[in-house]
Amino acid sequence: MSTAPTTEITLRSDLIVGLVDHMGDDRSVIRAMLVSSDKDDGVDDMSPSAVQGRVNALMSNKHGTPFEHNAFTFYVEAPIFVFREWHRHRIGVSFNEMSGRYSVLPTQFYVPGRDRPIVPVEGSKQMDYATEHGSEEQWRILRQAHAAAYSEAAIEYQRMLDVGILKEVARNVLPVATYSKMYFTANARSLMAFLSLRTNHPEATFPSKPQWEIARCADQIEAMFADLFPATHSSYVEYGRVAP
Ligand SMILES: Cc1cc2nc3c(=O)[nH]c(=O)nc-3n(C[C@H](O)[C@H](O)[C@H](O)COP(=O)(O)OP(=O)(O)OC[C@H]3O[C@@H](n4cnc5c(N)ncnc54)[C@H](O)[C@@H]3O)c2cc1C
């Protein structure tokens, strides 16, 4: 008796962002600013409030280039649809991502966790982005639908690999919810541009409505940025979450 083929799949809801490396700090921003008046020598002796004052002056005047002499590299694990949004950021950033052409992609797929809103607030319009958590029945259907579609995709992916079809062709059947991994490098200026669009803060000068998943990644990045560049981050928030 023949049995239906199975391929193990993993359902995940986590969105992993880790700091791999970084260079520079608030004082390197001020150093880059003060070289123009040949006063970059004394930055180490400046008080924290003097550093904050200088950073605020740069931020409020949208004098952005001093924020470029630093770097942050993050390791990210997230579904491919998150990376598609992320890769739209072109300026002052670098990416390297796992290749489905050279690697067999792990059959790990994203399924929204219970903290992720899944239905529109009744009576709201699409551009209101007013969403809420669904009923038990909606959650049950959501999980079943995701698991069924992913299982089918994983089986067909493996079936093609087993008969020698190229990885770059077999991957066609995998969904954009397949997990991928990448390294993302940015400087403070490009990071602030990314955060201004990919975090959700109604009090911002130009509030953005990013999709929930990339916003959760951006929140993690913002916390690390605030830790490493406290004066720059606090100034970014004070001046309306706009990149200088
Ligand atoms: C909530 C939200 C919804 C979105 N919806 C869609 C959508 O439906 N469809 C879609 O296609 N995209 C969508 N996007 C992606 C969006 O259009 C941008 O591609 C993305 O946010 C990157 O922004 P950016 O171009 O400012 O970033 P970067 O590419 O990093 O550019 C940074 C800045 O450099 C300058 N710049 C970069 N390239 C040029 C250029 N060629 N010419 C002139 N100036 C340039 C601009 O000042 C730009 O702001 C959405 C983004 C968000 C946040």
The ligand as an SDF file (V2000), in Angstrom:
LIG
                    3D

 53 58  0  0  0  0  0  0  0  0999 V2000
    3.8090   51.8930    4.3510 C   0  0  0  0  0  0  0  0  0  0  0  0
    4.4930   51.6390    3.0560 C   0  0  0  0  0  0  0  0  0  0  0  0
    3.7670   51.1850    1.9700 C   0  0  0  0  0  0  0  0  0  0  0  0
    4.4120   50.9380    0.7360 C   0  0  0  0  0  0  0  0  0  0  0  0
    3.6710   50.4800   -0.3120 N   0  0  0  0  0  0  0  0  0  0  0  0
    4.2720   50.2480   -1.5050 C   0  0  0  0  0  0  0  0  0  0  0  0
    3.5170   49.7830   -2.6320 C   0  0  0  0  0  0  0  0  0  0  0  0
    2.3250   49.5660   -2.5520 O   0  0  0  0  0  0  0  0  0  0  0  0
    4.1780   49.5510   -3.7900 N   0  0  0  0  0  0  0  0  0  0  0  0
    5.5200   49.7960   -3.9360 C   0  0  0  0  0  0  0  0  0  0  0  0
    6.0650   49.5820   -5.0100 O   0  0  0  0  0  0  0  0  0  0  0  0
    6.2590   50.2170   -2.8780 N   0  0  0  0  0  0  0  0  0  0  0  0
    5.6720   50.4630   -1.6750 C   0  0  0  0  0  0  0  0  0  0  0  0
    6.4280   50.8860   -0.6160 N   0  0  0  0  0  0  0  0  0  0  0  0
    7.8840   51.0310   -0.7850 C   0  0  0  0  0  0  0  0  0  0  0  0
    8.2460   52.5260   -0.9840 C   0  0  0  0  0  0  0  0  0  0  0  0
    7.7020   53.0150   -2.1990 O   0  0  0  0  0  0  0  0  0  0  0  0
    9.7800   52.6970   -0.9870 C   0  0  0  0  0  0  0  0  0  0  0  0
   10.3180   51.9280   -2.0410 O   0  0  0  0  0  0  0  0  0  0  0  0
   10.4430   52.2570    0.3010 C   0  0  0  0  0  0  0  0  0  0  0  0
    9.7480   52.7530    1.4120 O   0  0  0  0  0  0  0  0  0  0  0  0
   11.8800   52.7670    0.3250 C   0  0  0  0  0  0  0  0  0  0  0  0
   11.8450   54.1560    0.5140 O   0  0  0  0  0  0  0  0  0  0  0  0
   12.9060   55.1210   -0.1530 P   0  0  0  0  0  0  0  0  0  0  0  0
   12.8370   55.0730   -1.6470 O   0  0  0  0  0  0  0  0  0  0  0  0
   12.6920   56.4710    0.4960 O   0  0  0  0  0  0  0  0  0  0  0  0
   14.2880   54.5100    0.3870 O   0  0  0  0  0  0  0  0  0  0  0  0
   15.7250   54.5140   -0.3170 P   0  0  0  0  0  0  0  0  0  0  0  0
   15.6960   53.7450   -1.5750 O   0  0  0  0  0  0  0  0  0  0  0  0
   16.6870   54.0510    0.7180 O   0  0  0  0  0  0  0  0  0  0  0  0
   15.9730   56.0190   -0.6970 O   0  0  0  0  0  0  0  0  0  0  0  0
   16.2890   56.9860    0.3280 C   0  0  0  0  0  0  0  0  0  0  0  0
   16.0780   58.3750   -0.2530 C   0  0  0  0  0  0  0  0  0  0  0  0
   17.0080   58.5970   -1.3310 O   0  0  0  0  0  0  0  0  0  0  0  0
   16.3780   59.3580   -2.3540 C   0  0  0  0  0  0  0  0  0  0  0  0
   16.3370   58.5600   -3.5940 N   0  0  0  0  0  0  0  0  0  0  0  0
   16.5590   57.2250   -3.7000 C   0  0  0  0  0  0  0  0  0  0  0  0
   16.4740   56.8380   -4.9860 N   0  0  0  0  0  0  0  0  0  0  0  0
   16.1250   57.9220   -5.6870 C   0  0  0  0  0  0  0  0  0  0  0  0
   15.8490   58.1410   -7.0600 C   0  0  0  0  0  0  0  0  0  0  0  0
   15.8730   57.1480   -7.9680 N   0  0  0  0  0  0  0  0  0  0  0  0
   15.5380   59.3850   -7.4580 N   0  0  0  0  0  0  0  0  0  0  0  0
   15.4960   60.3980   -6.5710 C   0  0  0  0  0  0  0  0  0  0  0  0
   15.7370   60.2660   -5.2360 N   0  0  0  0  0  0  0  0  0  0  0  0
   16.0480   59.0310   -4.8090 C   0  0  0  0  0  0  0  0  0  0  0  0
   14.9860   59.7280   -1.8490 C   0  0  0  0  0  0  0  0  0  0  0  0
   15.0450   60.9540   -1.1550 O   0  0  0  0  0  0  0  0  0  0  0  0
   14.6950   58.5980   -0.8750 C   0  0  0  0  0  0  0  0  0  0  0  0
   13.7220   58.9250    0.1200 O   0  0  0  0  0  0  0  0  0  0  0  0
    5.8140   51.1440    0.6110 C   0  0  0  0  0  0  0  0  0  0  0  0
    6.5370   51.6070    1.7100 C   0  0  0  0  0  0  0  0  0  0  0  0
    5.9140   51.8460    2.9280 C   0  0  0  0  0  0  0  0  0  0  0  0
    6.7140   52.3250    4.0990 C   0  0  0  0  0  0  0  0  0  0  0  0
  1  2  1  0
  2  3  1  0
  2 52  2  0
  3  4  2  0
  4  5  1  0
  4 50  1  0
  5  6  2  0
  6  7  1  0
  6 13  1  0
  7  8  2  0
  7  9  1  0
  9 10  1  0
 10 11  2  0
 10 12  1  0
 12 13  2  0
 13 14  1  0
 14 15  1  0
 14 50  1  0
 15 16  1  0
 16 17  1  0
 16 18  1  0
 18 19  1  0
 18 20  1  0
 20 21  1  0
 20 22  1  0
 22 23  1  0
 23 24  1  0
 24 25  2  0
 24 26  1  0
 24 27  1  0
 27 28  1  0
 28 29  2  0
 28 30  1  0
 28 31  1  0
 31 32  1  0
 32 33  1  0
 33 34  1  0
 33 48  1  0
 34 35  1  0
 35 36  1  0
 35 46  1  0
 36 37  1  0
 36 45  1  0
 37 38  2  0
 38 39  1  0
 39 40  1  0
 39 45  2  0
 40 41  1  0
 40 42  2  0
 42 43  1  0
 43 44  2  0
 44 45  1  0
 46 47  1  0
 46 48  1  0
 48 49  1  0
 50 51  2  0
 51 52  1  0
 52 53  1  0
M  END
$$$$
